[in-house]
Amino acid sequence: MSARWPDLEVLELLVAVAEVGSIGAAAARLGVSQPSASTSIARLERRLGLALVKRSSRGSAMTPEGSLYVDWARDVLAAADRLRLATDALRAERSSHLALAASMTTAEHLVPRWLAAFRREHGDVDVNLAVMNSAGVVEAVRDGSRDLGFVETAGAPRALSSATVATDELVVVVAPGHPWTRRRTHPVTAEELSRTALVVREEGSGTLQTLVEACRARGLTLAEPAQALSSNTAVRVAAMAGTAPAVLSRLAVLDAVAADDLAVVPVPDLPMRRRLRAVWAGGRRPVGHAADFVVVARRDG
């Protein structure tokens, strides 16, 4: 009998279409491709023998049958969410441990403050933190080895739930005396930066991904890097030594800039703001100690 039940994912997709009025927008909200979303809805319509969605060049609207089905789908999704939350809560109550993973920028500059606040409020919880790049965090949360992660990726990771806890900005930094520090009337441009061999973070880091995506949005491709290094500290030291310009989180260079060991170079046509996100597997909200930690991070972010 269960083989005839619609998947919860397609019900969630159908509800999203009703709310945003477009299959494409609904697919983007849920992190799936538009062709996959269209195929899933068409498959559901064939299985039910009902037309649920009216498609047009101006978007998508529900048929009368579709509107009724969406109301039922909301009830099913709400019940499924309650079941998941209840199950997770039972599991959380049996554990006094919280396994965290954090990307390097977040771990170096934000997590210590969050941990201190969390321990003041939840001193009985044993917290274990693993530090890795954003790709590693996502994989650790997906495979269940970490309860909660913090990443700096340009977009929300697929197949995980997420919440923004803080914002950050990447900046271009150079050693004092670099020719770019004397650019006043003609600032460095995005195109010029993209053609320059930079010191960057390694593949899989949220910092590199944000830089690549910012350039790609302007039709630019990064030149081969002068160096690709696996920590913010290594990138910062290389830039201070004059190896090449570097791109790092503003959080990671505050002290070096204040000490005049590095100088920030404005690139007005390449804004690189990003969200720092908590990520977890499962439903729309974290539960147990993970939920408590997200509250602390959002409050102190």
N, C-alpha and C positions, 0 to 999 in steps of 0.2 A: 504493500500500500504506500509506503513512504516514497517509493520511486515516482509516484504521481504528484507529490507535494512540490510546489515551487521552491526554489532556493531562496534563502533570505536575502542574498545579494541582489537578485533580480527584483524582489519586492522593494528593497531599499532604492534601487535604481528607478523603479516606476514612481515611487513617492517623490523622488528628486525631480523627475520630469514634470510632475504635476506642480511642484513648487516653483521651479525656475522657468518652465515653459519652453524648454529646449533639450533635446537628447544630448547635444554636444556639451551644453553647460552642465547638465546632470552628470555626464561622464567625467568632466573635469573635476567636479566637486568630489566625486568618489574615487578619483585617481585611476580611471580606466580609459581605454581608447574609445573614440566615438564609434568606429566600426564594430568593436566588441559589444558596446552597449546596444546598438541597433540590432545586432544579431540576437542578443539575449532577449530583448523585448519581443522581437518577431517570433522567436522560438516559444516564448510563453504564450503569445497570442494563438499560435498553432495548437499548442497543447490544450488550451482552454476552449478553442473554437470561438473566440471572441475578438473583436477589434477593440483594443484598449486605447490606442493613441492615434490621433489624426495628425498626419505629417504634412507640412506645407513649407514653402520657401521662407515664410515668416517665423517659423518655429514649430513647436509641437503642442497640441492641446489634447486633453482627455476626451474620449467619447463618453456618452452618458454611462455606458457600462464600465468604462475605465474609471470614471470618477467614483462610482460605487465600489469598484474593486480596490481603489486606492484607500478608501476609508477602512475597508477590511484589512488591507495590508498594514496600515498604521497600527491597528490593534495587534496583529500578529507580531510586528517588529517590537512593539512596546512589551509584549509578553516575553519575547525572546530576550530582550534587554534585561528585564527583571530576573529571568532565570539565570542569565550570565552573571549579573551583579550579585545575586544571592549565592551562587556557587563560588565566585571569586571571594566574596566576603567570608564564607566558611573556611576557605583555604587560607585567607589572610589572617584570620583569627588564630589559626594554629601555628603561625610563624611569627617570630620576633626578629626576623632577618630581612634586610633589604639590600639587594644586589644592584648597584648602579654602574652605568658605563657613561663616560663623558668624553667628548672630543677635547682636543688638547687646549684650545683657547678657552673653552668653558671651564675645563678642569683647573687651569692655571689661575684664572682671574675671577671666577664666579662661584664655583662649587665650594671652595673652602668657607666662604661666608654662609652659603646655604646650609652646609653641614653643621656649622656652629649653631645656627638658629634652630635647625631640626633637632639637634641633640639636646638643646635647652628644653624643647617642648616634648620630645619623645626619647627620653634618656634610656628607656629600657630596650630600644631597638638597636640591634647590631647592624651597622651599615658598612658594606664593603664596596669600595670604588675601584673600577678598572679604567685606566686612561688609554685611549687609542684614537685613531682618526675617525671621522664621521662614518665612513663606510664600515669600519670595524664595529662601531657602536650599533649601527643598523642591523648588521648580521648577528651580533650577540643578543639583541632584543628579539629578533625574529626566531632564533633557534632556542630561546627560552633560558639561556644561561645568565641573562641579566633581566631583572624585573622592569627596569626603567632606564632610559638613556637620554642623553642631551647631545644634540647635534647642531651644526652650523650650515647645513646644506641650503642651497638656493631655493629648493622647493621641499614640500613635505614628502618624506619617503613613502613609497608605495607599499601597500599591504600592512601598514602600521597606522595606528591612531596617533595624533599629535596635538600639541597645544603650544602656542607661542608663550615663552616666559620672559623674553627680553629682546632687545634689538641691538644691532652692532653695525659697524661700518668698517670697511677695508680702506686703507690709505696706502699711498705710495711713499716710501721713505728712501732716503739716500744718505750717504756719509756727508758730513759738513764739507763744504768746498766743492761738491759735485756741481758741474755746470748747470744742472737743472735748478739749483737753489738760486741762481741769478736770473732766472726767467721771470720778468715782471710784466712787460706789455704783451708778450706772446707766450702764454702758459703752455705747458705740455698738453698735447691732445690725446684722445683715446687711440687714434690711429698711430701716433708716434709711440705711445706706450706699447701697443700691440706688436710693433716692429722691433722692439728692444728686447734683447736677451736679459731676462730678469732672474733674480733669485726667488724661487717659489717653494711652496710646500709640495709634498709628494702627491702622486695620484691617490685618490680616495679621500683626501682631506677636504673638508667643507670650504676652507679658505681658497684652495685652488679652484674648486667647482664654482664658487661664487664669481671669481675673476673670469673664468672661462665663459660662464653664462652672461656676464655683463658685456663682455666683448662680442659674443655671438649675437646678442640682441642688437648690436650696431653693425652687424655684418662683418665683423673682424675676427681674425684667427691669431692666436698668440704665436709669436716666434718661439723657436726652441729655447728652453731656459738656459741661462748660464749655469745654474745649479738647481737641483730639486732636492730639498732636505726634509727630514722627517720630524722636525720640531720647530716651534716658533723661535726658541732660543737660538738654534743653529742658523736660521734664516736671518734673525736680527744681527747676530755676530758677523755673518758674511757681509751684510749690508754696511755695518759699521766699519768693516775692514776695507770697504771700497770695491768689493768684488763686482757688484752691479746694483742697480736699484732693486728694491724688494717691495712686495705687496703683502701686508699683514693686517690683522685686526688692530684697530686703534687701541684697544685694551692692551695688546701685546707690546706696544711701543711707547706707552705713556711715559714711563720712567726714563727711557733712553732719550726721548725728545726733550723732556724736562731738563736732563743733564747735558743737553747739546751734543749727545753722541750720535744722534740721528736728526734729520730734518724732514718734515712732511712736505711733499710736493703736491700742490693741488692739480687735479685733472678735472676741470669743470664739466666736461662733456662725458664723463664716465662715473656716474654715481654708483656706489657699490654698497648700499645698505642691505642688510639681511636680517632675517629673524633667527633667533636662537630658540630651538624647539625641544620640548620634552616629547619623547616617543615611547610608546608601549604597544604590546600586542593585545588584541582582544577588542572590546567594545569602545564606545565613544568616550568613555570616561575611565581613568585609572581607578583602582580600588585599593583599599587597605593602606599600608604604609606608603605605597607608591603615590596614592592620591594625596596623602599628607605632605609628601615631599614636594609635589608639584605646587601645592598651595604655598609652601614656603618660598619656592623658587620664583613664582609669579609675584609674590608680595615683595620680595627683596631683589628682584631682577633689575 
